[in-house]
Amino acid sequence: HLTNGGAVSWADFAETILRHSKGPKPPVKKIATPPGHRPAKRPLNSVLSLEKSRTVLGIELRPWNQALLDFIKDYEELSLK
């Protein structure tokens, strides 16, 4: 797996999308998943490491929020055409 840099919760990701997108801004309710609520065990911290992309591939990925803002901008520009 490969991802942009940084860490973010699903709620913070949704809030960032809403904050920078046009249209309605419904509230995002942050909730915790109760222990034992999922069929598979999950780690407390599942942030992916970018160490191999840097050292093996020589790729330095930008932060997730920068990539997201670029995506939103491009998407909104394309939807206007």
HTML snippet that shows the backbone in 3Dmol.js (N, CA, C, O; Angstrom):
<script src="https://3Dmol.org/build/3Dmol-min.js"></script>
<div id="view" style="width:600px;height:400px;position:relative"></div>
<script>
const pdb = `
ATOM      1  N   HIS A   1       0.830  -1.163   0.000  1.00  0.00           N
ATOM      2  CA  HIS A   1       0.000   0.000   0.000  1.00  0.00           C
ATOM      3  C   HIS A   1       0.889   1.245   0.000  1.00  0.00           C
ATOM      4  O   HIS A   1       2.002   1.233   0.524  1.00  0.00           O
ATOM      5  N   LEU A   2       0.374   2.308  -0.594  1.00  0.00           N
ATOM      6  CA  LEU A   2       1.082   3.576  -0.650  1.00  0.00           C
ATOM      7  C   LEU A   2       0.072   4.684  -0.390  1.00  0.00           C
ATOM      8  O   LEU A   2      -1.055   4.637  -0.884  1.00  0.00           O
ATOM      9  N   THR A   3       0.471   5.653   0.365  1.00  0.00           N
ATOM     10  CA  THR A   3      -0.447   6.716   0.747  1.00  0.00           C
ATOM     11  C   THR A   3       0.313   8.027   0.867  1.00  0.00           C
ATOM     12  O   THR A   3       1.543   8.045   0.863  1.00  0.00           O
ATOM     13  N   ASN A   4      -0.418   9.105   0.974  1.00  0.00           N
ATOM     14  CA  ASN A   4       0.233  10.380   1.241  1.00  0.00           C
ATOM     15  C   ASN A   4       0.676  10.436   2.693  1.00  0.00           C
ATOM     16  O   ASN A   4       0.266   9.606   3.503  1.00  0.00           O
ATOM     17  N   GLY A   5       1.505  11.403   3.021  1.00  0.00           N
ATOM     18  CA  GLY A   5       2.066  11.505   4.357  1.00  0.00           C
ATOM     19  C   GLY A   5       1.086  12.032   5.396  1.00  0.00           C
ATOM     20  O   GLY A   5       0.095  12.687   5.073  1.00  0.00           O
ATOM     21  N   GLY A   6       1.389  11.731   6.634  1.00  0.00           N
ATOM     22  CA  GLY A   6       0.598  12.232   7.747  1.00  0.00           C
ATOM     23  C   GLY A   6      -0.445  11.242   8.222  1.00  0.00           C
ATOM     24  O   GLY A   6      -0.601  10.152   7.672  1.00  0.00           O
ATOM     25  N   ALA A   7      -1.148  11.649   9.252  1.00  0.00           N
ATOM     26  CA  ALA A   7      -2.197  10.819   9.842  1.00  0.00           C
ATOM     27  C   ALA A   7      -3.441  11.671  10.040  1.00  0.00           C
ATOM     28  O   ALA A   7      -3.352  12.871  10.301  1.00  0.00           O
ATOM     29  N   VAL A   8      -4.608  11.034   9.913  1.00  0.00           N
ATOM     30  CA  VAL A   8      -5.875  11.743  10.092  1.00  0.00           C
ATOM     31  C   VAL A   8      -6.951  10.725  10.439  1.00  0.00           C
ATOM     32  O   VAL A   8      -6.932   9.593   9.956  1.00  0.00           O
ATOM     33  N   SER A   9      -7.886  11.138  11.278  1.00  0.00           N
ATOM     34  CA  SER A   9      -9.034  10.280  11.578  1.00  0.00           C
ATOM     35  C   SER A   9     -10.054  10.421  10.446  1.00  0.00           C
ATOM     36  O   SER A   9     -10.002  11.372   9.666  1.00  0.00           O
ATOM     37  N   TRP A  10     -10.979   9.465  10.368  1.00  0.00           N
ATOM     38  CA  TRP A  10     -12.027   9.561   9.356  1.00  0.00           C
ATOM     39  C   TRP A  10     -12.869  10.820   9.564  1.00  0.00           C
ATOM     40  O   TRP A  10     -13.266  11.469   8.596  1.00  0.00           O
ATOM     41  N   ALA A  11     -13.141  11.162  10.819  1.00  0.00           N
ATOM     42  CA  ALA A  11     -13.945  12.354  11.106  1.00  0.00           C
ATOM     43  C   ALA A  11     -13.211  13.624  10.673  1.00  0.00           C
ATOM     44  O   ALA A  11     -13.816  14.505  10.061  1.00  0.00           O
ATOM     45  N   ASP A  12     -11.930  13.728  10.978  1.00  0.00           N
ATOM     46  CA  ASP A  12     -11.161  14.912  10.578  1.00  0.00           C
ATOM     47  C   ASP A  12     -11.024  14.989   9.056  1.00  0.00           C
ATOM     48  O   ASP A  12     -11.015  16.080   8.486  1.00  0.00           O
ATOM     49  N   PHE A  13     -10.919  13.839   8.404  1.00  0.00           N
ATOM     50  CA  PHE A  13     -10.860  13.786   6.941  1.00  0.00           C
ATOM     51  C   PHE A  13     -12.169  14.340   6.362  1.00  0.00           C
ATOM     52  O   PHE A  13     -12.151  15.163   5.447  1.00  0.00           O
ATOM     53  N   ALA A  14     -13.300  13.881   6.903  1.00  0.00           N
ATOM     54  CA  ALA A  14     -14.600  14.366   6.436  1.00  0.00           C
ATOM     55  C   ALA A  14     -14.754  15.864   6.686  1.00  0.00           C
ATOM     56  O   ALA A  14     -15.239  16.587   5.817  1.00  0.00           O
ATOM     57  N   GLU A  15     -14.348  16.334   7.857  1.00  0.00           N
ATOM     58  CA  GLU A  15     -14.441  17.764   8.166  1.00  0.00           C
ATOM     59  C   GLU A  15     -13.596  18.594   7.209  1.00  0.00           C
ATOM     60  O   GLU A  15     -14.008  19.679   6.798  1.00  0.00           O
ATOM     61  N   THR A  16     -12.431  18.099   6.857  1.00  0.00           N
ATOM     62  CA  THR A  16     -11.557  18.818   5.916  1.00  0.00           C
ATOM     63  C   THR A  16     -12.211  18.897   4.541  1.00  0.00           C
ATOM     64  O   THR A  16     -12.173  19.942   3.891  1.00  0.00           O
ATOM     65  N   ILE A  17     -12.808  17.797   4.100  1.00  0.00           N
ATOM     66  CA  ILE A  17     -13.502  17.798   2.806  1.00  0.00           C
ATOM     67  C   ILE A  17     -14.626  18.825   2.823  1.00  0.00           C
ATOM     68  O   ILE A  17     -14.737  19.634   1.902  1.00  0.00           O
ATOM     69  N   LEU A  18     -15.450  18.803   3.848  1.00  0.00           N
ATOM     70  CA  LEU A  18     -16.576  19.734   3.927  1.00  0.00           C
ATOM     71  C   LEU A  18     -16.122  21.181   4.022  1.00  0.00           C
ATOM     72  O   LEU A  18     -16.709  22.059   3.390  1.00  0.00           O
ATOM     73  N   ARG A  19     -15.092  21.432   4.799  1.00  0.00           N
ATOM     74  CA  ARG A  19     -14.593  22.799   5.001  1.00  0.00           C
ATOM     75  C   ARG A  19     -14.105  23.408   3.682  1.00  0.00           C
ATOM     76  O   ARG A  19     -14.256  24.610   3.465  1.00  0.00           O
ATOM     77  N   HIS A  20     -13.529  22.599   2.814  1.00  0.00           N
ATOM     78  CA  HIS A  20     -12.916  23.134   1.597  1.00  0.00           C
ATOM     79  C   HIS A  20     -13.739  22.887   0.332  1.00  0.00           C
ATOM     80  O   HIS A  20     -13.304  23.240  -0.764  1.00  0.00           O
ATOM     81  N   SER A  21     -14.903  22.294   0.472  1.00  0.00           N
ATOM     82  CA  SER A  21     -15.765  22.028  -0.680  1.00  0.00           C
ATOM     83  C   SER A  21     -16.924  23.009  -0.702  1.00  0.00           C
ATOM     84  O   SER A  21     -17.298  23.587   0.319  1.00  0.00           O
ATOM     85  N   LYS A  22     -17.480  23.178  -1.888  1.00  0.00           N
ATOM     86  CA  LYS A  22     -18.681  24.000  -2.030  1.00  0.00           C
ATOM     87  C   LYS A  22     -19.875  23.153  -1.610  1.00  0.00           C
ATOM     88  O   LYS A  22     -19.812  21.924  -1.618  1.00  0.00           O
ATOM     89  N   GLY A  23     -20.952  23.816  -1.249  1.00  0.00           N
ATOM     90  CA  GLY A  23     -22.164  23.083  -0.918  1.00  0.00           C
ATOM     91  C   GLY A  23     -22.441  23.040   0.567  1.00  0.00           C
ATOM     92  O   GLY A  23     -21.774  23.713   1.352  1.00  0.00           O
ATOM     93  N   PRO A  24     -23.442  22.235   0.958  1.00  0.00           N
ATOM     94  CA  PRO A  24     -23.851  22.173   2.360  1.00  0.00           C
ATOM     95  C   PRO A  24     -22.719  21.693   3.266  1.00  0.00           C
ATOM     96  O   PRO A  24     -21.839  20.943   2.844  1.00  0.00           O
ATOM     97  N   LYS A  25     -22.762  22.133   4.490  1.00  0.00           N
ATOM     98  CA  LYS A  25     -21.735  21.781   5.478  1.00  0.00           C
ATOM     99  C   LYS A  25     -22.395  21.085   6.682  1.00  0.00           C
ATOM    100  O   LYS A  25     -22.483  21.672   7.760  1.00  0.00           O
ATOM    101  N   PRO A  26     -22.851  19.853   6.504  1.00  0.00           N
ATOM    102  CA  PRO A  26     -23.461  19.162   7.640  1.00  0.00           C
ATOM    103  C   PRO A  26     -22.426  18.911   8.733  1.00  0.00           C
ATOM    104  O   PRO A  26     -21.238  18.772   8.444  1.00  0.00           O
ATOM    105  N   PRO A  27     -22.872  18.851   9.983  1.00  0.00           N
ATOM    106  CA  PRO A  27     -21.920  18.580  11.059  1.00  0.00           C
ATOM    107  C   PRO A  27     -21.404  17.143  10.988  1.00  0.00           C
ATOM    108  O   PRO A  27     -22.111  16.233  10.556  1.00  0.00           O
ATOM    109  N   VAL A  28     -20.176  16.965  11.416  1.00  0.00           N
ATOM    110  CA  VAL A  28     -19.577  15.632  11.489  1.00  0.00           C
ATOM    111  C   VAL A  28     -19.541  15.231  12.954  1.00  0.00           C
ATOM    112  O   VAL A  28     -18.987  15.944  13.791  1.00  0.00           O
ATOM    113  N   LYS A  29     -20.127  14.099  13.252  1.00  0.00           N
ATOM    114  CA  LYS A  29     -20.145  13.614  14.624  1.00  0.00           C
ATOM    115  C   LYS A  29     -19.018  12.599  14.819  1.00  0.00           C
ATOM    116  O   LYS A  29     -19.000  11.544  14.186  1.00  0.00           O
ATOM    117  N   LYS A  30     -18.089  12.933  15.696  1.00  0.00           N
ATOM    118  CA  LYS A  30     -16.971  12.030  15.967  1.00  0.00           C
ATOM    119  C   LYS A  30     -17.439  10.956  16.940  1.00  0.00           C
ATOM    120  O   LYS A  30     -17.995  11.252  17.998  1.00  0.00           O
ATOM    121  N   ILE A  31     -17.203   9.708  16.561  1.00  0.00           N
ATOM    122  CA  ILE A  31     -17.580   8.586  17.417  1.00  0.00           C
ATOM    123  C   ILE A  31     -16.398   7.640  17.555  1.00  0.00           C
ATOM    124  O   ILE A  31     -15.489   7.641  16.724  1.00  0.00           O
ATOM    125  N   ALA A  32     -16.415   6.862  18.570  1.00  0.00           N
ATOM    126  CA  ALA A  32     -15.392   5.831  18.768  1.00  0.00           C
ATOM    127  C   ALA A  32     -16.023   4.473  18.477  1.00  0.00           C
ATOM    128  O   ALA A  32     -17.177   4.231  18.831  1.00  0.00           O
ATOM    129  N   THR A  33     -15.282   3.611  17.848  1.00  0.00           N
ATOM    130  CA  THR A  33     -15.757   2.260  17.617  1.00  0.00           C
ATOM    131  C   THR A  33     -15.552   1.471  18.901  1.00  0.00           C
ATOM    132  O   THR A  33     -14.428   1.373  19.395  1.00  0.00           O
ATOM    133  N   PRO A  34     -16.615   0.911  19.442  1.00  0.00           N
ATOM    134  CA  PRO A  34     -16.453   0.150  20.689  1.00  0.00           C
ATOM    135  C   PRO A  34     -15.544  -1.059  20.506  1.00  0.00           C
ATOM    136  O   PRO A  34     -15.566  -1.686  19.446  1.00  0.00           O
ATOM    137  N   PRO A  35     -14.751  -1.397  21.507  1.00  0.00           N
ATOM    138  CA  PRO A  35     -13.902  -2.589  21.400  1.00  0.00           C
ATOM    139  C   PRO A  35     -14.755  -3.823  21.131  1.00  0.00           C
ATOM    140  O   PRO A  35     -15.848  -3.964  21.679  1.00  0.00           O
ATOM    141  N   GLY A  36     -14.253  -4.704  20.294  1.00  0.00           N
ATOM    142  CA  GLY A  36     -14.975  -5.927  19.983  1.00  0.00           C
ATOM    143  C   GLY A  36     -16.105  -5.742  19.001  1.00  0.00           C
ATOM    144  O   GLY A  36     -16.855  -6.682  18.739  1.00  0.00           O
ATOM    145  N   HIS A  37     -16.246  -4.537  18.445  1.00  0.00           N
ATOM    146  CA  HIS A  37     -17.335  -4.229  17.523  1.00  0.00           C
ATOM    147  C   HIS A  37     -17.018  -4.653  16.088  1.00  0.00           C
ATOM    148  O   HIS A  37     -17.910  -4.666  15.240  1.00  0.00           O
ATOM    149  N   ARG A  38     -15.775  -4.995  15.811  1.00  0.00           N
ATOM    150  CA  ARG A  38     -15.373  -5.379  14.458  1.00  0.00           C
ATOM    151  C   ARG A  38     -15.020  -6.858  14.420  1.00  0.00           C
ATOM    152  O   ARG A  38     -14.553  -7.413  15.415  1.00  0.00           O
ATOM    153  N   PRO A  39     -15.242  -7.500  13.273  1.00  0.00           N
ATOM    154  CA  PRO A  39     -14.947  -8.936  13.188  1.00  0.00           C
ATOM    155  C   PRO A  39     -13.447  -9.261  13.270  1.00  0.00           C
ATOM    156  O   PRO A  39     -13.072 -10.337  13.735  1.00  0.00           O
ATOM    157  N   ALA A  40     -12.593  -8.338  12.823  1.00  0.00           N
ATOM    158  CA  ALA A  40     -11.144  -8.569  12.862  1.00  0.00           C
ATOM    159  C   ALA A  40     -10.501  -7.622  13.867  1.00  0.00           C
ATOM    160  O   ALA A  40     -10.960  -6.495  14.051  1.00  0.00           O
ATOM    161  N   LYS A  41      -9.442  -8.084  14.514  1.00  0.00           N
ATOM    162  CA  LYS A  41      -8.715  -7.208  15.438  1.00  0.00           C
ATOM    163  C   LYS A  41      -8.048  -6.095  14.638  1.00  0.00           C
ATOM    164  O   LYS A  41      -7.523  -6.325  13.548  1.00  0.00           O
ATOM    165  N   ARG A  42      -8.075  -4.907  15.185  1.00  0.00           N
ATOM    166  CA  ARG A  42      -7.468  -3.746  14.534  1.00  0.00           C
ATOM    167  C   ARG A  42      -6.421  -3.149  15.451  1.00  0.00           C
ATOM    168  O   ARG A  42      -6.608  -3.122  16.668  1.00  0.00           O
ATOM    169  N   PRO A  43      -5.319  -2.667  14.887  1.00  0.00           N
ATOM    170  CA  PRO A  43      -4.307  -2.011  15.722  1.00  0.00           C
ATOM    171  C   PRO A  43      -4.822  -0.654  16.207  1.00  0.00           C
ATOM    172  O   PRO A  43      -5.678  -0.042  15.567  1.00  0.00           O
ATOM    173  N   LEU A  44      -4.299  -0.196  17.327  1.00  0.00           N
ATOM    174  CA  LEU A  44      -4.680   1.118  17.836  1.00  0.00           C
ATOM    175  C   LEU A  44      -4.206   2.219  16.895  1.00  0.00           C
ATOM    176  O   LEU A  44      -4.872   3.246  16.757  1.00  0.00           O
ATOM    177  N   ASN A  45      -3.064   2.014  16.250  1.00  0.00           N
ATOM    178  CA  ASN A  45      -2.507   2.993  15.323  1.00  0.00           C
ATOM    179  C   ASN A  45      -2.235   2.279  14.005  1.00  0.00           C
ATOM    180  O   ASN A  45      -1.346   1.431  13.931  1.00  0.00           O
ATOM    181  N   SER A  46      -2.994   2.616  12.966  1.00  0.00           N
ATOM    182  CA  SER A  46      -2.823   1.936  11.677  1.00  0.00           C
ATOM    183  C   SER A  46      -2.295   2.872  10.589  1.00  0.00           C
ATOM    184  O   SER A  46      -2.570   2.679   9.405  1.00  0.00           O
ATOM    185  N   VAL A  47      -1.538   3.883  11.001  1.00  0.00           N
ATOM    186  CA  VAL A  47      -0.928   4.795  10.035  1.00  0.00           C
ATOM    187  C   VAL A  47       0.139   4.031   9.262  1.00  0.00           C
ATOM    188  O   VAL A  47       0.992   3.369   9.853  1.00  0.00           O
ATOM    189  N   LEU A  48       0.084   4.127   7.932  1.00  0.00           N
ATOM    190  CA  LEU A  48       1.049   3.424   7.099  1.00  0.00           C
ATOM    191  C   LEU A  48       2.390   4.152   7.107  1.00  0.00           C
ATOM    192  O   LEU A  48       2.447   5.382   7.075  1.00  0.00           O
ATOM    193  N   SER A  49       3.456   3.375   7.150  1.00  0.00           N
ATOM    194  CA  SER A  49       4.796   3.939   7.107  1.00  0.00           C
ATOM    195  C   SER A  49       5.191   4.245   5.666  1.00  0.00           C
ATOM    196  O   SER A  49       4.904   3.468   4.756  1.00  0.00           O
ATOM    197  N   LEU A  50       5.841   5.368   5.471  1.00  0.00           N
ATOM    198  CA  LEU A  50       6.316   5.747   4.137  1.00  0.00           C
ATOM    199  C   LEU A  50       7.817   5.536   3.986  1.00  0.00           C
ATOM    200  O   LEU A  50       8.425   6.001   3.022  1.00  0.00           O
ATOM    201  N   GLU A  51       8.406   4.833   4.944  1.00  0.00           N
ATOM    202  CA  GLU A  51       9.851   4.627   4.952  1.00  0.00           C
ATOM    203  C   GLU A  51      10.345   3.937   3.677  1.00  0.00           C
ATOM    204  O   GLU A  51      11.328   4.382   3.084  1.00  0.00           O
ATOM    205  N   LYS A  52       9.686   2.865   3.248  1.00  0.00           N
ATOM    206  CA  LYS A  52      10.138   2.145   2.051  1.00  0.00           C
ATOM    207  C   LYS A  52       9.939   2.967   0.779  1.00  0.00           C
ATOM    208  O   LYS A  52      10.748   2.874  -0.144  1.00  0.00           O
ATOM    209  N   SER A  53       8.888   3.762   0.717  1.00  0.00           N
ATOM    210  CA  SER A  53       8.709   4.589  -0.479  1.00  0.00           C
ATOM    211  C   SER A  53       9.848   5.600  -0.596  1.00  0.00           C
ATOM    212  O   SER A  53      10.267   5.952  -1.699  1.00  0.00           O
ATOM    213  N   ARG A  54      10.345   6.063   0.555  1.00  0.00           N
ATOM    214  CA  ARG A  54      11.484   6.996   0.546  1.00  0.00           C
ATOM    215  C   ARG A  54      12.788   6.279   0.224  1.00  0.00           C
ATOM    216  O   ARG A  54      13.529   6.692  -0.669  1.00  0.00           O
ATOM    217  N   THR A  55      13.067   5.197   0.960  1.00  0.00           N
ATOM    218  CA  THR A  55      14.378   4.560   0.853  1.00  0.00           C
ATOM    219  C   THR A  55      14.526   3.649  -0.355  1.00  0.00           C
ATOM    220  O   THR A  55      15.585   3.641  -0.983  1.00  0.00           O
ATOM    221  N   VAL A  56      13.499   2.882  -0.697  1.00  0.00           N
ATOM    222  CA  VAL A  56      13.599   1.934  -1.803  1.00  0.00           C
ATOM    223  C   VAL A  56      13.216   2.571  -3.135  1.00  0.00           C
ATOM    224  O   VAL A  56      13.917   2.405  -4.133  1.00  0.00           O
ATOM    225  N   LEU A  57      12.110   3.294  -3.145  1.00  0.00           N
ATOM    226  CA  LEU A  57      11.629   3.879  -4.399  1.00  0.00           C
ATOM    227  C   LEU A  57      12.124   5.297  -4.645  1.00  0.00           C
ATOM    228  O   LEU A  57      12.061   5.788  -5.772  1.00  0.00           O
ATOM    229  N   GLY A  58      12.619   5.962  -3.595  1.00  0.00           N
ATOM    230  CA  GLY A  58      13.073   7.342  -3.737  1.00  0.00           C
ATOM    231  C   GLY A  58      11.934   8.321  -3.937  1.00  0.00           C
ATOM    232  O   GLY A  58      12.114   9.377  -4.543  1.00  0.00           O
ATOM    233  N   ILE A  59      10.757   7.972  -3.427  1.00  0.00           N
ATOM    234  CA  ILE A  59       9.568   8.823  -3.582  1.00  0.00           C
ATOM    235  C   ILE A  59       9.271   9.514  -2.259  1.00  0.00           C
ATOM    236  O   ILE A  59       9.194   8.868  -1.213  1.00  0.00           O
ATOM    237  N   GLU A  60       9.106  10.820  -2.312  1.00  0.00           N
ATOM    238  CA  GLU A  60       8.698  11.592  -1.142  1.00  0.00           C
ATOM    239  C   GLU A  60       7.280  12.091  -1.415  1.00  0.00           C
ATOM    240  O   GLU A  60       7.073  12.973  -2.248  1.00  0.00           O
ATOM    241  N   LEU A  61       6.319  11.524  -0.714  1.00  0.00           N
ATOM    242  CA  LEU A  61       4.924  11.879  -0.950  1.00  0.00           C
ATOM    243  C   LEU A  61       4.516  13.089  -0.119  1.00  0.00           C
ATOM    244  O   LEU A  61       4.973  13.258   1.011  1.00  0.00           O
ATOM    245  N   ARG A  62       3.668  13.914  -0.674  1.00  0.00           N
ATOM    246  CA  ARG A  62       3.217  15.119   0.023  1.00  0.00           C
ATOM    247  C   ARG A  62       2.208  14.759   1.117  1.00  0.00           C
ATOM    248  O   ARG A  62       1.681  13.647   1.133  1.00  0.00           O
ATOM    249  N   PRO A  63       1.942  15.682   2.017  1.00  0.00           N
ATOM    250  CA  PRO A  63       0.970  15.433   3.076  1.00  0.00           C
ATOM    251  C   PRO A  63      -0.434  15.196   2.514  1.00  0.00           C
ATOM    252  O   PRO A  63      -0.792  15.732   1.466  1.00  0.00           O
ATOM    253  N   TRP A  64      -1.223  14.386   3.226  1.00  0.00           N
ATOM    254  CA  TRP A  64      -2.576  14.031   2.776  1.00  0.00           C
ATOM    255  C   TRP A  64      -3.444  15.257   2.541  1.00  0.00           C
ATOM    256  O   TRP A  64      -4.204  15.302   1.574  1.00  0.00           O
ATOM    257  N   ASN A  65      -3.336  16.267   3.428  1.00  0.00           N
ATOM    258  CA  ASN A  65      -4.235  17.419   3.303  1.00  0.00           C
ATOM    259  C   ASN A  65      -3.914  18.252   2.062  1.00  0.00           C
ATOM    260  O   ASN A  65      -4.822  18.817   1.451  1.00  0.00           O
ATOM    261  N   GLN A  66      -2.650  18.336   1.685  1.00  0.00           N
ATOM    262  CA  GLN A  66      -2.281  19.053   0.461  1.00  0.00           C
ATOM    263  C   GLN A  66      -2.831  18.314  -0.758  1.00  0.00           C
ATOM    264  O   GLN A  66      -3.380  18.937  -1.667  1.00  0.00           O
ATOM    265  N   ALA A  67      -2.687  16.997  -0.779  1.00  0.00           N
ATOM    266  CA  ALA A  67      -3.210  16.193  -1.890  1.00  0.00           C
ATOM    267  C   ALA A  67      -4.733  16.298  -1.966  1.00  0.00           C
ATOM    268  O   ALA A  67      -5.298  16.387  -3.057  1.00  0.00           O
ATOM    269  N   LEU A  68      -5.393  16.289  -0.816  1.00  0.00           N
ATOM    270  CA  LEU A  68      -6.851  16.394  -0.792  1.00  0.00           C
ATOM    271  C   LEU A  68      -7.315  17.744  -1.331  1.00  0.00           C
ATOM    272  O   LEU A  68      -8.256  17.801  -2.122  1.00  0.00           O
ATOM    273  N   LEU A  69      -6.670  18.824  -0.914  1.00  0.00           N
ATOM    274  CA  LEU A  69      -7.058  20.150  -1.399  1.00  0.00           C
ATOM    275  C   LEU A  69      -6.862  20.276  -2.911  1.00  0.00           C
ATOM    276  O   LEU A  69      -7.681  20.886  -3.598  1.00  0.00           O
ATOM    277  N   ASP A  70      -5.776  19.697  -3.424  1.00  0.00           N
ATOM    278  CA  ASP A  70      -5.559  19.700  -4.876  1.00  0.00           C
ATOM    279  C   ASP A  70      -6.648  18.902  -5.584  1.00  0.00           C
ATOM    280  O   ASP A  70      -7.131  19.311  -6.639  1.00  0.00           O
ATOM    281  N   PHE A  71      -7.040  17.762  -5.008  1.00  0.00           N
ATOM    282  CA  PHE A  71      -8.104  16.948  -5.600  1.00  0.00           C
ATOM    283  C   PHE A  71      -9.420  17.715  -5.624  1.00  0.00           C
ATOM    284  O   PHE A  71     -10.101  17.737  -6.650  1.00  0.00           O
ATOM    285  N   ILE A  72      -9.787  18.344  -4.513  1.00  0.00           N
ATOM    286  CA  ILE A  72     -11.042  19.098  -4.442  1.00  0.00           C
ATOM    287  C   ILE A  72     -11.049  20.212  -5.483  1.00  0.00           C
ATOM    288  O   ILE A  72     -12.043  20.405  -6.183  1.00  0.00           O
ATOM    289  N   LYS A  73      -9.957  20.937  -5.584  1.00  0.00           N
ATOM    290  CA  LYS A  73      -9.851  22.024  -6.563  1.00  0.00           C
ATOM    291  C   LYS A  73     -10.027  21.482  -7.978  1.00  0.00           C
ATOM    292  O   LYS A  73     -10.810  22.026  -8.756  1.00  0.00           O
ATOM    293  N   ASP A  74      -9.304  20.411  -8.318  1.00  0.00           N
ATOM    294  CA  ASP A  74      -9.408  19.823  -9.660  1.00  0.00           C
ATOM    295  C   ASP A  74     -10.812  19.298  -9.932  1.00  0.00           C
ATOM    296  O   ASP A  74     -11.345  19.492 -11.025  1.00  0.00           O
ATOM    297  N   TYR A  75     -11.410  18.643  -8.960  1.00  0.00           N
ATOM    298  CA  TYR A  75     -12.751  18.085  -9.116  1.00  0.00           C
ATOM    299  C   TYR A  75     -13.765  19.186  -9.369  1.00  0.00           C
ATOM    300  O   TYR A  75     -14.608  19.070 -10.258  1.00  0.00           O
ATOM    301  N   GLU A  76     -13.685  20.254  -8.588  1.00  0.00           N
ATOM    302  CA  GLU A  76     -14.648  21.350  -8.758  1.00  0.00           C
ATOM    303  C   GLU A  76     -14.447  22.066 -10.081  1.00  0.00           C
ATOM    304  O   GLU A  76     -15.423  22.502 -10.690  1.00  0.00           O
ATOM    305  N   GLU A  77     -13.213  22.202 -10.543  1.00  0.00           N
ATOM    306  CA  GLU A  77     -12.960  22.816 -11.841  1.00  0.00           C
ATOM    307  C   GLU A  77     -13.523  21.954 -12.961  1.00  0.00           C
ATOM    308  O   GLU A  77     -14.112  22.483 -13.903  1.00  0.00           O
ATOM    309  N   LEU A  78     -13.354  20.639 -12.878  1.00  0.00           N
ATOM    310  CA  LEU A  78     -13.875  19.733 -13.908  1.00  0.00           C
ATOM    311  C   LEU A  78     -15.398  19.685 -13.899  1.00  0.00           C
ATOM    312  O   LEU A  78     -16.019  19.545 -14.953  1.00  0.00           O
ATOM    313  N   SER A  79     -16.000  19.800 -12.732  1.00  0.00           N
ATOM    314  CA  SER A  79     -17.462  19.725 -12.664  1.00  0.00           C
ATOM    315  C   SER A  79     -18.124  20.978 -13.222  1.00  0.00           C
ATOM    316  O   SER A  79     -19.317  20.963 -13.526  1.00  0.00           O
ATOM    317  N   LEU A  80     -17.369  22.054 -13.359  1.00  0.00           N
ATOM    318  CA  LEU A  80     -17.910  23.286 -13.932  1.00  0.00           C
ATOM    319  C   LEU A  80     -17.945  23.248 -15.466  1.00  0.00           C
ATOM    320  O   LEU A  80     -18.649  24.034 -16.099  1.00  0.00           O
ATOM    321  N   LYS A  81     -17.184  22.332 -16.044  1.00  0.00           N
ATOM    322  CA  LYS A  81     -17.100  22.253 -17.527  1.00  0.00           C
ATOM    323  C   LYS A  81     -18.282  21.520 -18.103  1.00  0.00           C
ATOM    324  O   LYS A  81     -18.376  21.361 -19.320  1.00  0.00           O
TER     325      LYS A  81
END
`;
const viewer = $3Dmol.createViewer("view");
viewer.addModel(pdb, "pdb");
viewer.setStyle({}, {cartoon: {color: "spectrum"}});
viewer.zoomTo();
viewer.render();
</script>
